[in-house]
Amino acid sequence: MKSMKILIIMIAVFTLIFAGGCEAGTATNEQELVNHETVGGKISITATLFPQYDFAREIGGELVEVTLLLPPGMEAHSFEPTPKDIVSLSKTDIFLYTGEAMEPWAANIVENLKSQGVLVVDLSEDIPALKLDDHVNDQGDEDGHEDGDHGVDPHYWTDPNMAVIMADSINTALHEEDPENSAYYTENTEILKEKLIKLDQDIRDVVDHSKSNTILSGGHFAFGYFAHRYGLEHMSPYEGFSPNSEPSPKSIASLMETIASTNAQAIFYEELADPKVARVIAEETGIQILLLHGVHNVSIDDLESGKGYIDFMYENLENLKIGLGYDE
């Protein structure tokens, strides 16, 4: 009967899949400021993804104008800049990008941007590389991997310790672009880093006092760095992090068996994507479906509300308390 139930659910999942593809604060302080001579009196920064956009706002404060290149609400992995975007990049003072693993298109434009006087910052340069195979789901099979799936995990920002490194890199870039206001940027950086260190401590507390150490995900798992940092296992029916991959029958069956054998309380889904697989599994197994926000990008409403990386990560932590069985 158990195998028959799994077969029925798998049929329902694949019906959904074939019906449609995978769908894809301004910080201030009392430091005396020095006026600089850029247009409008502010350093212009363009960031590819939300984490560096948010960190640049926090560190640059009132001295910067930060633009998010990725349109709000758009799935990050499928984005490529338009010719208009590239023209606008040539006019910015600082260009922050995640790295070629996340934005392979950047390799074709960075040298040209540098020649036009843009300070280009690859935020992955000081980040220890984590191979996807280091944290790929052991219970999945090898079918369905795409070429990029065995490469480097680009989602390093999900580990707050890596976010600290990102903050330092952004601070260094602002020192280079605007040395007269270095003290202001450094002070804001230290404030941000204190928040990130506190986040790290709070995550450790939840993990240390939880019954489970396994995150069950119904989507493309973006929390490899996070799981690696905090000694967590994860299981997803998807192979790797490519939004173009689809779950295999074996991995769906393995996930469902894990839910049945561990009395799991929740399955997680990712932001800005249809949680069709997670929804069907949750409905059939009776567990909760909860958001685990990868913070690649945000909705228009979230962007306009001023929510930041820290806010999203603490919302994730509250959901992880449920999914991991946190015991206060």
C-alpha positions in Angstrom: 0.0 0.0 0.0 2.8 2.4 0.9 4.5 1.9 -2.5 1.2 2.4 -4.3 0.6 5.7 -2.4 4.1 6.9 -3.4 3.3 6.0 -7.0 0.0 7.9 -7.0 1.7 11.0 -5.6 4.6 10.8 -8.1 2.0 10.7 -10.9 0.3 13.8 -9.5 3.7 15.6 -9.3 4.8 14.8 -12.8 1.4 15.9 -14.1 2.0 19.3 -12.7 5.6 19.4 -14.0 4.7 18.6 -17.6 1.8 21.1 -17.4 4.4 23.8 -17.0 8.1 24.1 -16.5 9.9 25.3 -13.4 8.9 28.9 -13.1 10.8 30.2 -12.8 18.1 50.6 5.5 19.9 53.0 5.0 22.4 53.2 7.8 23.5 56.5 9.3 25.8 57.6 12.0 27.1 60.8 13.5 30.4 60.7 11.7 31.0 64.0 10.0 30.6 63.5 6.3 32.8 64.8 3.5 31.1 66.0 0.3 32.4 64.4 -2.8 32.2 65.5 -6.4 30.3 62.7 -8.1 27.1 63.6 -9.9 24.3 64.3 -7.5 26.8 64.1 -4.6 26.4 60.4 -4.2 28.4 57.3 -5.2 26.3 55.2 -7.7 26.3 51.5 -7.1 24.7 48.7 -9.2 24.2 45.3 -7.6 23.2 42.1 -9.4 21.4 40.4 -6.5 19.5 41.5 -3.4 22.0 40.6 -0.7 24.8 42.9 -2.1 22.2 45.5 -2.9 21.0 45.5 0.7 24.5 45.5 2.2 25.6 48.4 -0.1 22.6 50.4 1.2 23.5 49.6 4.8 27.2 50.4 4.4 27.0 53.4 2.0 24.1 55.0 3.8 23.2 58.5 2.7 26.3 58.8 0.5 25.3 56.2 -2.1 22.6 55.6 -4.6 22.1 51.8 -5.0 20.3 50.2 -7.9 19.2 46.5 -8.1 19.9 45.3 -11.6 17.7 42.2 -11.2 14.0 43.3 -11.7 12.0 42.7 -8.5 10.1 39.4 -8.6 12.3 37.9 -11.3 13.9 34.5 -10.8 17.6 35.2 -10.5 19.2 32.2 -12.3 17.4 33.0 -15.6 18.3 36.7 -15.7 20.5 38.2 -18.4 21.0 41.9 -18.8 19.5 43.8 -21.7 21.5 46.1 -23.9 19.9 49.0 -21.9 21.1 47.4 -18.6 24.7 47.2 -20.0 24.6 50.8 -21.0 23.4 51.8 -17.5 26.2 49.7 -16.0 28.8 51.7 -17.9 27.6 54.8 -16.1 27.7 53.5 -12.5 30.6 54.1 -10.2 30.7 50.6 -8.6 29.4 47.3 -10.0 28.8 44.5 -7.5 28.2 41.0 -8.8 28.0 37.6 -7.2 30.5 35.8 -9.4 30.6 33.9 -12.6 29.0 30.8 -11.1 25.8 32.8 -10.6 26.2 35.4 -13.4 28.2 33.8 -16.2 27.2 36.7 -18.5 29.4 39.1 -16.4 32.6 37.6 -17.9 31.7 39.2 -21.2 31.4 42.7 -19.9 33.6 43.3 -16.9 36.7 44.2 -18.8 34.8 46.7 -20.9 33.3 48.2 -17.7 36.7 48.5 -16.1 38.0 50.3 -19.2 35.2 52.8 -18.8 36.2 53.6 -15.2 33.7 51.4 -13.4 35.0 49.8 -10.2 34.0 46.1 -10.7 33.8 43.9 -7.6 33.5 40.1 -7.9 32.2 39.4 -4.4 33.1 35.7 -4.7 36.9 36.4 -4.8 37.4 36.2 -1.0 34.8 33.4 -0.5 35.9 29.8 0.1 34.5 27.8 -2.8 32.0 25.1 -1.9 31.6 22.4 -4.6 28.1 21.3 -5.2 29.1 17.7 -4.7 30.2 18.6 -1.1 26.6 19.0 -0.1 24.5 17.4 -2.8 21.7 15.2 -1.6 23.1 11.7 -1.0 19.7 10.1 -1.5 19.2 11.5 -5.0 20.4 9.7 -8.1 22.8 10.9 -10.8 20.2 11.3 -13.5 19.3 14.8 -14.7 22.4 16.7 -13.7 23.2 19.6 -16.0 26.7 20.6 -16.9 26.8 23.3 -14.2 25.4 21.2 -11.4 28.8 19.7 -10.4 30.4 23.2 -10.2 30.7 25.7 -7.5 27.6 26.6 -5.4 27.0 30.3 -6.0 24.7 30.8 -3.0 27.4 31.7 -0.5 25.4 34.6 1.0 23.0 32.2 2.8 25.8 31.7 5.4 26.0 34.9 7.5 29.7 34.4 7.9 30.1 34.7 4.2 27.9 37.8 4.3 30.5 39.3 6.7 33.1 38.8 4.0 30.8 40.4 1.4 30.4 43.4 3.7 34.1 43.8 4.0 34.5 43.7 0.3 31.9 46.4 -0.3 33.5 48.5 2.4 36.9 48.2 0.6 35.3 49.2 -2.7 33.8 52.3 -1.1 37.1 53.2 0.5 38.7 53.0 -3.0 36.0 55.0 -4.7 35.6 57.6 -1.9 38.6 57.6 0.5 37.6 60.8 2.2 34.5 59.1 3.8 36.3 55.9 4.7 35.5 56.3 8.4 31.8 56.6 7.7 31.7 53.5 5.6 33.8 51.5 8.1 31.5 52.5 11.0 28.4 51.3 9.0 30.2 48.1 8.1 30.9 47.3 11.7 27.2 47.9 12.6 26.1 45.5 9.8 28.7 42.9 10.8 27.5 43.0 14.4 24.0 42.1 13.1 25.3 39.3 11.0 27.3 37.9 13.9 24.2 38.0 16.1 22.3 36.2 13.3 24.9 33.5 13.2 24.7 33.0 17.0 20.9 32.8 16.9 21.0 30.2 14.1 23.5 28.1 16.1 21.2 28.2 19.1 18.2 26.9 17.0 20.2 24.1 15.4 21.7 23.1 18.8 18.3 22.8 20.4 16.4 21.1 17.5 15.4 17.5 17.3 16.2 17.1 13.6 19.3 18.1 11.6 17.7 17.6 8.2 16.0 20.3 6.0 13.4 18.8 3.7 13.1 21.0 0.6 10.6 20.7 -2.2 12.5 23.0 -4.5 16.0 23.7 -5.8 18.1 23.9 -2.7 20.0 27.2 -2.3 21.1 26.6 1.3 24.3 24.5 0.7 26.6 27.0 2.4 24.1 27.4 5.2 23.8 23.6 5.8 27.5 23.2 5.5 28.2 25.9 8.1 25.7 24.6 10.7 26.2 20.8 10.2 22.8 20.3 8.7 21.7 17.6 6.2 19.2 18.3 3.4 17.1 16.4 1.1 15.4 17.7 -2.1 13.8 15.9 -5.0 15.7 18.2 -7.3 19.3 17.6 -8.4 21.5 20.6 -7.8 20.5 24.2 -8.0 19.6 24.7 -11.6 16.1 26.0 -12.1 15.9 24.1 -15.4 16.2 20.6 -13.7 13.3 18.5 -12.8 12.9 16.0 -9.9 13.4 12.3 -10.6 11.0 9.5 -9.5 13.7 8.0 -7.3 14.4 11.3 -5.4 10.7 12.0 -4.9 10.2 8.5 -3.5 13.2 8.9 -1.2 11.9 12.2 0.1 8.5 10.7 0.8 10.0 7.7 2.6 12.1 10.1 4.7 9.0 12.1 5.7 7.2 8.9 6.7 10.1 7.4 8.7 11.2 10.6 10.5 7.8 12.1 11.4 8.9 15.3 9.7 6.9 18.4 10.4 7.5 20.6 7.4 8.7 20.7 3.8 10.2 24.0 2.5 9.8 25.8 -0.8 11.7 28.6 -2.4 10.8 32.2 -3.1 9.5 33.4 -6.5 8.8 30.0 -7.9 5.7 27.8 -8.0 6.0 25.3 -5.2 4.1 22.7 -7.1 6.2 19.7 -6.0 6.3 20.8 -2.4 2.6 21.5 -2.3 1.6 18.1 -3.6 3.9 16.2 -1.2 2.7 18.4 1.7 -1.0 17.7 0.9 -0.5 14.0 0.5 1.7 13.5 3.6 -0.1 16.0 5.9 3.0 18.1 6.8 3.3 21.9 6.6 4.7 23.7 3.7 6.9 26.7 4.7 9.0 29.3 2.9 12.8 29.1 3.1 13.7 32.4 1.4 17.0 32.2 -0.5 17.2 36.0 -0.7 18.3 35.9 -4.4 15.6 38.5 -5.1 12.5 40.0 -3.6 9.0 41.0 -4.6 8.1 44.6 -5.5 6.2 44.8 -2.2 9.1 43.6 -0.1 11.5 45.9 -1.9 9.2 48.9 -1.3 8.7 48.0 2.3 12.5 48.2 3.0 12.9 44.7 4.2 16.5 43.6 4.3 18.6 40.4 4.3 18.6 40.2 8.1 14.8 40.3 8.1 14.4 37.5 5.6 17.0 35.3 7.4 15.2 35.7 10.7 11.9 34.8 9.0 13.7 31.7 7.7 14.9 30.9 11.2 11.3 31.0 12.6 10.2 28.5 9.9 13.3 26.3 10.5 12.3 26.1 14.2 9.1 24.3 13.0 10.8 22.2 10.3 13.7 21.1 12.6 11.6 20.6 15.7 13.1 23.4 17.9 12.8 22.7 21.6 13.1 25.9 23.6 
